[in-house]
Amino acid sequence: MFSEVYCVTISVMKKCTKCKKEKPANEFNFKIKSLGLRQGQCKECTRLFVKNHYNKNKSYYLKKARKRNTKLELELLEYLKDYFLKHPCIDCGESDITVLEFDHMGKVPKFKAVSYLMKHRYKLEKIIDEINKCEVRCANCHRRKTAKQFKWLKSNNALVAQRIEHLSSEQGVVGSIPSERTKIRII
């Protein structure tokens, strides 16, 4: 009975109150989307207005952003300080928050390092999610665990150190200072 379906697109035109050009309705932002009501200015004129407004008030917006970022940073640092005070190193018990770090457990995929999330001001909830995937270790225990985990042996490093020492003695270098700089000059 109704085998044919026709799709008719009606392009409604609207005149911009700013540039006075007639444009299709989809070139205007919604004012009240549920009612299908559109703004009086076209998207292009609105963008230009917003850009000019920002440039005229740039110092205000930068000051506002700086204030917001400082507040967020203080909240995050306070949270980390409290967390580290309650969670000492799980290996040696070190509780000095200056040397404590987050060590990813590896059981759950890591999103980003906690320090990265802090630096880029992610939301506290996201940072807490990442902290829950970590254990707290002091810097020394963290290095030892990582070296053991990835089989970084001292003997391998010792061979490199011996090679550096050998090369530097051939070139007349004492330690890491060239020998001509080690001589004391008497004037």
LINDASUL-V638968 format. One line per field, one symbol per residue. ss: DSSP state (~ for helix, > for strand, _ for the rest). phi: phi as a letter, one per 20 degrees, with the letter a starting at -180 (. if undefined). burial: + if it has 24 or more other C-alpha atoms within 12 Angstrom, else -. A space follows every 50 residues. Layout:
ss = ???
phi = ???
burial = ???
This chain:
ss = ____________>>>______>>>~~~>>>>>~~~_>>>>>>~~~~~~~~ ~~~~~~_~~~~~~~~~~~~~~~~~~~~~~~~~~~~~_____________> >>>>_________~~~~~~____~~~~~~~~__>>>>>~~~~~~~~~~~_ ___~~~~~~~~~~~~~~~~~__>>__>>~~~~_____
phi = .dedddddddeedbdffeemeecfgfedffecffemedfeefffffgfff ffffffdgffffffffffffffffffffffgffffecfgfedngdfffde cedffnfdgefbfgfffffelffgffffgfffecdecfgffffffffffe leefffffffffffffffffemdemddgffeefeedd
burial = -------------+-+--------++++---------++++++-+----- ----------------------+--+---+---+--++++---++-+--+ ++++-------+++---+--++----++-+++-++++++-++-------- -------------------------------------
